[in-house]
C-alpha cells in the first residue's frame, strides 16, 4: 500500500513538471514569435530611405543597378527598397556645386607666408626657381614660331585656379568614377569628393598646361576671362570623353604672376611696353587726324585703295569724288589755276592773232607799243615810285626806278 501511494505521488509530481515545462515552452515560443515579428518589421522598416532635395539615388540589387530608363534613378523624397543585402541605395549629390582649389602651378610658400598676418615685406626670394617644389606654366613667345620648340622664347608664369563642378549624370558617375567604400558614419559626399580630387587635379593640370602655351605672358596676365573660358571648354571635353558624369560649372583664374626672381626686370619691361604703346597710339592718332584733315572721312579707305593694285578705276573714281579736306581744297585751287592759265593763254592767243596783221606791217611800232603798255600797267599798279636820273658825268645813261621799296605799303584800292 505504501508503494502504491509513493508511485502515485511520483506520477503526480511528473505531471506537474510536464505541465510547467509545457507552459514554459509555450511562453518561449510566443516570445520568440513576437521577437521574429519585430525583427521582420524592423528589417522591412529599414528599407525606407529619404533622398534629400539636392540628391538622386541609385538602387543596387545584388550589386547591379536596378530599373530601366528613368526608373533607374530615385528623385527627392521617401522611398522603400529591400534592405541590405538584397538592395543597397547610393545617394549622389547632383545639385551641389563643389569647389576645388588648384594651386599646383603656384610657387612654393612656407606656412608662415600663407598666414594672413604673416611677413610680406621681408620674404626672402630664392635666387633660382626650383622646378621640384615650385609650380609654373609655360607661355609662348611674342612671335610664335611655326617650328615647335625652335627659336622661341617661352616664358614662365605662376597661377592659381578654382574649379567648380557638379554631377549631372549620377549613373555615369557611379559606373565610371571610382569612389572609396563608404564606412559607417561617413558621408558619401565627403568620401566622393576626397576620392575624385586627384583625378580632377590631374585633368585640370593637363588642360591648363595645354591652354596656357597658346598665350603670351602679357595675354595671360592681362586676361580677364578669355583663358578661363578656354580652360573650361577643354576640361568639359575631357569630362565628356571619359564619361564621368561631371559638368564644369565654372573655372576661375584666381591669381597669376610672373616669377619673383625677375620681378624688377619685368616691371621695367611693362613700363617700357606701356610707353611704347603710348607713342604708337599717339602716332596712329596723329596719322588719322592728318589723313582726316587732308582727305576727309574717305581718307583711310582711299589710302588703302591707292596701295591696293587690284582696285578698279571706277572704284577709285568714286573714292576721289568723295574727297574732302585740305586735299580737296588743293585740287580745287589747282583746277582754278589751270582754268586761269588756259583762259589767259587763250586770251593772249586771241590778242596776238588780232595784232598779227599790224605786226607784219610795222613790227617795230607794234613791239614799242606793247612795251609802253607793259610799262604803263606796271607803273599804274604801284603806290610808290622813285626815279633816279643819271648825272652828267655818269658813263651810263640808265634810269633806275624803285617801285614799292617799303613792303609794308599796301596797294591802294582802285577808284572807279
C-alpha positions in Angstrom: 0.0 0.0 0.0 2.8 2.3 0.8 4.5 1.6 -2.5 1.3 2.4 -4.4 1.0 5.7 -2.7 4.6 6.6 -3.4 4.1 5.7 -7.1 1.0 7.8 -7.3 2.8 10.7 -5.7 5.7 10.4 -8.2 3.3 10.4 -11.1 1.5 13.5 -9.9 4.9 15.2 -9.5 5.9 14.3 -13.1 2.5 15.6 -14.4 3.1 18.9 -12.6 6.7 19.2 -14.1 5.4 18.4 -17.6 2.7 21.0 -17.3 5.3 23.5 -16.1 7.6 22.6 -19.0 4.8 22.8 -21.5 3.7 26.2 -20.2 7.3 27.5 -20.3 7.8 26.2 -23.8 4.5 27.8 -24.9 5.6 31.2 -23.4 9.0 30.9 -25.0 7.6 30.2 -28.4 5.2 33.1 -28.1 8.1 35.5 -27.1 10.1 34.1 -30.0 7.3 34.8 -32.4 7.0 38.3 -31.2 10.7 38.8 -31.5 10.7 37.4 -35.0 7.8 39.6 -36.0 9.6 42.6 -34.5 12.8 41.7 -36.4 10.9 41.3 -39.6 9.1 44.6 -39.2 12.4 46.3 -38.3 14.1 44.6 -41.3 11.3 45.9 -43.6 11.3 49.3 -42.0 15.0 49.7 -42.6 14.2 49.7 -46.3 12.6 53.2 -46.0 15.1 55.8 -47.2 14.9 59.5 -47.6 16.5 61.2 -50.6 17.2 64.9 -50.0 16.2 67.7 -52.3 19.8 68.1 -53.7 20.3 64.3 -54.3 19.4 61.5 -56.6 19.7 57.9 -55.7 20.7 54.6 -57.4 19.4 51.3 -56.2 21.8 48.3 -56.4 20.2 45.0 -56.4 22.8 42.3 -55.6 25.5 44.8 -56.8 23.8 45.8 -60.1 21.8 48.9 -60.8 18.1 48.2 -60.6 15.5 49.6 -63.0 15.3 50.7 -66.7 15.4 54.2 -68.1 14.2 56.9 -65.7 13.3 54.3 -63.1 17.0 53.7 -62.5 17.2 56.9 -60.5 15.2 57.9 -57.4 14.3 61.5 -57.0 14.0 63.5 -53.8 11.5 62.2 -51.2 10.9 58.9 -49.2 11.4 55.6 -50.9 11.3 52.0 -49.9 13.7 49.3 -51.1 14.6 45.9 -50.0 17.1 46.2 -47.1 20.7 45.1 -47.4 22.0 42.7 -48.6 19.2 42.5 -51.2 19.2 46.1 -52.2 21.6 49.0 -51.5 20.8 52.6 -52.1 23.5 55.1 -53.1 22.7 58.8 -52.7 24.6 61.1 -55.0 24.5 64.9 -54.6 23.5 66.3 -58.1 22.5 69.9 -57.2 25.5 70.7 -55.1 28.3 72.8 -56.6 31.7 71.6 -55.4 34.8 73.8 -55.3 38.3 72.6 -55.9 41.3 74.9 -55.5 44.2 74.1 -57.7 47.5 75.5 -56.5 49.9 73.2 -58.2 51.1 76.0 -60.6 52.0 78.4 -57.7 55.4 78.8 -56.3 56.3 77.2 -53.0 55.4 79.2 -49.9 56.3 78.5 -46.3 53.5 78.1 -43.8 54.4 81.5 -42.3 54.0 83.1 -45.7 50.4 81.7 -46.0 49.2 83.3 -42.8 47.1 86.4 -43.3 49.2 88.3 -40.8 52.5 86.7 -41.9 55.5 88.7 -43.1 55.2 90.0 -46.6 57.9 92.7 -46.9 60.8 90.6 -45.6 60.2 87.4 -47.5 63.5 86.1 -48.9 63.1 85.3 -52.6 65.2 82.3 -53.7 67.8 83.2 -56.3 66.6 80.5 -58.7 63.3 78.8 -59.4 63.2 75.2 -58.2 61.1 73.1 -60.5 60.8 70.4 -57.9 58.8 72.4 -55.4 57.8 75.5 -57.5 54.8 75.1 -59.8 54.6 77.1 -63.0 53.1 77.2 -66.5 54.8 77.9 -69.8 53.5 80.7 -72.1 54.6 81.2 -75.7 56.8 84.0 -77.0 55.6 87.2 -78.5 56.2 86.0 -82.1 55.1 82.4 -82.4 57.4 80.2 -84.4 55.9 77.6 -86.8 58.5 75.1 -85.7 57.8 73.8 -82.3 60.5 74.5 -79.7 62.7 76.1 -82.3 63.9 79.7 -81.8 61.1 80.5 -79.5 61.4 82.5 -76.2 59.0 80.8 -73.8 58.1 82.5 -70.5 57.1 81.2 -67.1 54.0 82.3 -65.0 52.7 81.2 -61.7 48.9 80.8 -61.4 46.1 79.7 -59.1 42.8 78.2 -60.2 39.5 77.3 -58.8 37.3 74.6 -60.4 33.6 74.5 -59.6 31.8 71.3 -60.8 28.8 69.1 -60.1 27.4 65.7 -61.0 24.9 65.9 -63.8 24.7 62.1 -64.7 24.7 60.0 -61.5 24.6 56.7 -63.4 27.7 57.5 -65.5 29.4 58.9 -62.4 28.7 55.7 -60.4 29.8 53.4 -63.2 33.0 55.2 -64.4 34.4 57.0 -61.4 36.0 55.2 -58.6 34.8 56.2 -55.1 36.2 54.6 -51.9 33.9 52.4 -49.9 31.8 54.4 -47.5 32.2 53.3 -43.9 29.5 53.5 -41.3 29.2 57.1 -40.1 30.9 58.6 -43.2 29.2 60.9 -45.7 29.1 59.7 -49.2 29.5 63.3 -50.5 32.7 63.8 -48.4 34.2 60.4 -49.4 33.3 61.0 -53.1 34.9 64.5 -53.1 38.1 63.2 -51.5 38.2 60.2 -53.9 37.9 62.1 -57.2 40.0 65.1 -56.2 43.3 63.5 -57.5 41.6 62.7 -60.8 40.2 66.2 -61.2 43.6 67.8 -60.3 45.3 65.8 -63.0 42.7 66.6 -65.6 42.7 70.4 -65.0 46.5 70.5 -64.7 46.8 68.8 -68.2 44.2 71.3 -69.6 45.9 74.4 -68.1 49.3 73.4 -69.4 47.9 72.9 -73.0 45.9 76.1 -72.8 48.5 78.5 -71.4 51.1 77.6 -74.0 48.9 79.3 -76.6 49.1 82.7 -75.0 51.9 85.2 -74.4 52.8 86.2 -70.9 51.1 89.6 -71.4 47.9 88.0 -72.6 48.0 85.6 -69.7 48.5 88.3 -67.0 46.0 90.8 -68.6 43.4 88.1 -69.4 40.2 88.7 -67.6 38.0 85.7 -68.6 39.3 84.5 -72.0 41.8 81.9 -70.7 39.4 80.5 -68.0 36.7 80.2 -70.7 39.1 78.2 -72.9 40.2 76.0 -69.9 36.5 75.4 -69.1 35.8 74.3 -72.6 38.8 72.0 -72.8 38.1 70.5 -69.4 34.5 69.7 -70.3 35.6 67.9 -73.4 37.8 65.7 -71.2 34.9 65.0 -68.9 32.7 64.0 -71.8 35.5 61.8 -73.3 35.8 59.7 -70.1 32.0 59.8 -69.5 32.5 60.7 -65.8 29.1 62.3 -65.5 30.6 65.6 -64.3 29.9 69.1 -65.6 32.1 72.1 -65.3 30.1 75.0 -63.6 33.0 77.5 -63.8 36.7 77.8 -63.9 38.3 80.9 -62.3 41.9 82.2 -62.6 42.1 83.5 -59.0 45.8 84.7 -59.2 48.6 84.9 -61.7 52.0 86.5 -61.7 55.5 86.3 -63.2 58.4 84.7 -61.4 59.5 86.6 -58.3 63.1 86.2 -59.4 62.6 88.6 -62.3 60.1 91.0 -60.7 62.1 94.2 -61.2 63.1 93.4 -64.8 59.5 92.5 -65.6 58.1 95.7 -64.1 60.7 97.7 -66.2 59.6 95.8 -69.2 56.0 96.6 -68.5 56.8 100.3 -68.2 58.8 100.3 -71.4 56.0 98.5 -73.3 53.4 100.9 -71.9 55.5 103.9 -73.0 56.0 102.3 -76.5 52.2 101.6 -76.8 51.5 105.2 -75.8 53.9 106.5 -78.5 52.4 104.2 -81.1 48.9 105.2 -80.1 49.8 108.9 -80.4 51.4 108.3 -83.8 48.3 106.5 -85.0 46.1 109.2 -83.7 48.3 111.9 -85.4 48.2 109.9 -88.6 44.4 109.5 -88.5 43.9 113.2 -87.8 46.4 114.2 -90.5 44.7 111.9 -93.0 41.3 113.1 -92.0 42.3 116.7 -92.3 43.9 116.0 -95.7 41.2 113.9 -97.3 38.2 113.8 -95.0 36.3 110.7 -93.8 37.1 108.9 -97.0 40.8 109.3 -96.4 41.6 105.8 -94.9 39.6 104.0 -97.5 41.2 106.0 -100.3 44.7 105.4 -99.0 44.0 101.6 -98.8 42.7 101.7 -102.3 45.8 103.5 -103.6 48.0 100.9 -102.0 45.9 98.0 -103.4 46.8 97.3 -107.1 43.6 95.3 -107.6 41.2 98.3 -107.1 39.5 99.2 -110.4 39.3 102.7 -112.0 35.6 103.1 -111.4 36.0 102.4 -107.6 39.0 104.8 -107.5 37.0 107.4 -109.3 34.1 107.1 -106.8 36.5 107.5 -103.9 38.2 110.5 -105.5 34.8 112.1 -105.9 34.2 111.8 -102.2 37.5 113.5 -101.3 37.3 116.4 -98.8 39.5 118.4 -96.5 42.8 120.1 -97.5 43.4 117.8 -100.5 40.0 118.9 -101.9 41.0 122.5 -101.4 44.3 121.9 -103.1 42.7 120.1 -106.0 40.1 122.9 -106.3 42.8 125.5 -106.3 44.8 123.6 -108.9 41.7 123.3 -111.1 41.0 127.0 -110.8 44.7 127.8 -111.6 44.6 125.5 -114.6 41.4 127.2 -115.8 43.0 130.6 -115.3 46.2 129.7 -117.2 44.2 128.2 -120.0 41.9 131.2 -120.3 44.9 133.6 -120.1 46.6 131.6 -122.8 43.5 131.7 -124.9 43.2 135.5 -124.3 46.8 136.1 -125.2 46.4 133.9 -128.3 43.4 135.9 -129.4 45.2 139.2 -128.8 48.2 138.1 -130.8 46.0 136.9 -133.5 44.4 140.4 -133.7 47.7 142.3 -133.8 49.4 139.8 -136.1 48.4 141.7 -139.3 49.6 145.0 -137.9 52.8 143.4 -136.6 53.5 142.1 -140.1 53.2 145.6 -141.5 55.0 147.6 -138.8 56.8 145.2 -136.4 59.0 147.8 -134.6 55.9 150.0 -133.9 53.9 147.1 -132.5 56.7 146.0 -130.2 57.2 149.5 -128.9 53.5 149.9 -128.3 53.5 146.6 -126.4 56.4 147.7 -124.3 54.8 151.0 -123.4 51.6 149.3 -122.5 53.5 147.0 -120.1 55.4 149.9 -118.5 52.1 151.8 -118.1 50.5 148.7 -116.4 53.4 148.3 -114.1 53.5 151.9 -113.0 49.8 152.2 -112.6 49.8 149.3 -110.1 52.5 150.8 -107.9 51.9 153.1 -104.9 55.4 154.5 -104.6 57.7 155.3 -107.4 61.3 156.7 -107.1 63.0 157.6 -110.4 66.8 158.3 -110.3 68.1 160.4 -113.2 71.7 159.8 -114.3 74.2 162.6 -113.7 76.0 164.4 -116.5 79.4 162.7 -115.6 77.9 159.2 -115.5 79.2 156.9 -118.1 75.9 155.1 -118.3 72.6 156.7 -119.3 70.5 154.3 -117.3 67.3 155.4 -115.5 66.6 153.4 -112.3 63.1 153.1 -111.0 62.4 151.7 -107.4 58.8 150.5 -107.1 57.3 150.0 -103.6 60.6 149.9 -101.7 58.7 149.5 -98.4 57.0 146.1 -98.4 54.6 147.4 -95.7 53.0 149.8 -98.2 49.8 148.2 -99.5 48.3 148.8 -102.8 45.7 151.5 -102.9 42.2 150.4 -103.9 41.4 151.4 -107.5 38.9 154.1 -107.9 36.2 153.8 -110.4 
